């Protein structure tokens, strides 16, 4: 039997590695539907939307195909589900049955609760962010999480006043950390070749 040269062996190993990597990259990623509603009704809704949706894209996009469109939300609305916090798992899954999602994430930003604080030397505000959050494993036919993420943020100043927007965004960033923790703990990582 003839022995292969080391260079030829190295080339064969590299070719096999490239084939394995390209097969993994070509495999479809698990699909995640992100259904989002902003019920806060503020003058800075665009900034709130950007805060929440950008966070989800950063957390999910490297390992999952994220589908976020008005069509998905419209399918729920057509079935009478306009309040995501009240929608039931089975109803959500039935409405999106033909879309072949592996996971469904439903979340909505509720109106912020604002409380003013005064002391002898400062004035400030507290903002409470409440985000009902449903995380559904479609293939397992179960909730991975069904609840609310609630965070409080406060700020104060000596002079002038504190803006609602900055405190609300900071509260939402805390909510994002809670959502990220749930996603990382509960979401099954895609396997090579799926």
Secondary structure by P-SEA (a helix, b strand, c coil): cccccaaaaaaaaaaaaaaaaaaaaacccbbbbbbbbbcccccaaaaaaaaaaaaaaaaccccccccccaaaaaaaaaacccccccccaaaaaaaaccccccbbbbbbbcbbbbbbbbccccccbbbbbbbbbbbbcccccccccbbbbbbbbbbbbccbbbbaaaaaaaaaaaaaaaaaaaaaaccccccccc
